[in-house]
C-alpha cells in the first residue's frame, strides 16, 4: 500500500467511525463527496483491500502485443540499415 492509499484508508476509516464528515474527507483527499461515498461503500464491503487500486499487478489494458512490438522493431532495424 503506497502513501496515497494509506491516506485514503485513514480518511475513509475516520468517516466510518464518524470522526470526520464525508465533505471533510473529500477535501483531504481532493475528491468529490460522491467519490468518497463510493470508497466508503467499497471499504465496508471489502475492507482495506477495497481502497487499494483494483488493477495492481495486472498488465495494462493498452499494452501492445509482444508479437506486434517485435515485428515493428525488426522493420525499424531494416529501415535503419538501408539509410546511410
C-alpha positions in Angstrom: 0.0 0.0 0.0 1.5 3.3 -1.0 1.2 6.7 0.8 -1.8 7.8 -1.2 -3.7 4.7 -0.5 -2.7 4.8 3.2 -4.0 8.4 3.4 -7.3 7.3 1.8 -7.6 4.4 4.2 -7.1 6.7 7.2 -9.6 9.2 5.9 -12.3 6.7 5.0 -11.9 4.8 8.2 -12.3 8.1 10.1 -15.5 8.7 8.2 -16.8 5.2 9.0 -16.0 5.8 12.7 -17.8 9.2 12.5 -14.7 11.2 13.4 -14.9 13.4 10.3 -17.6 14.1 7.8 -17.7 12.9 4.2 -17.2 16.5 3.0 -14.1 16.9 5.2 -12.7 13.6 3.8 -13.4 14.8 0.3 -11.4 18.0 1.0 -8.5 16.0 2.5 -8.4 13.6 -0.5 -9.2 16.1 -3.2 -12.2 14.1 -4.3 -15.9 14.7 -4.7 -18.2 13.7 -1.9 -19.8 11.2 -4.2 -16.4 9.5 -4.8 -15.8 9.4 -1.1 -19.1 7.7 -0.7 -18.1 5.1 -3.3 -14.9 4.5 -1.3 -16.8 4.1 1.9 -19.1 1.6 0.4 -16.2 -0.4 -1.0 -14.3 -0.2 2.3 -17.3 -1.6 4.2 -17.7 -4.4 1.7 -14.1 -5.4 1.2 -12.1 -3.8 4.0 -8.7 -2.2 3.3 -8.4 -4.1 0.0 -11.3 -2.0 -1.3 -9.2 1.1 -1.0 -6.2 -0.1 -3.0 -6.1 0.1 -6.8 -8.0 -2.8 -8.2 -5.7 -3.4 -11.2 -2.5 -3.5 -9.2 -0.3 -6.3 -10.5 -2.2 -6.8 -13.8 -0.9 -5.8 -17.2 -2.1 -2.6 -18.8 -5.2 -2.9 -21.0 -3.5 -0.7 -23.5 -0.3 -2.8 -23.8 0.9 -3.5 -27.3 1.0 -7.2 -28.2 4.6 -8.6 -27.9 4.5 -10.1 -31.5 3.5 -6.7 -33.0 6.2 -4.9 -30.9 8.9 -7.2 -32.1 7.8 -7.0 -35.7 7.9 -3.2 -35.6 11.4 -3.2 -34.1 12.5 -5.6 -36.8 11.1 -3.3 -39.5 12.8 -0.3 -37.9 16.2 -2.1 -37.9 15.8 -3.0 -41.6 15.0 0.7 -42.5 17.9 1.9 -40.4 20.4 -0.4 -42.3 19.1 1.0 -45.6 19.5 4.6 -44.6 23.3 5.6 -44.6 
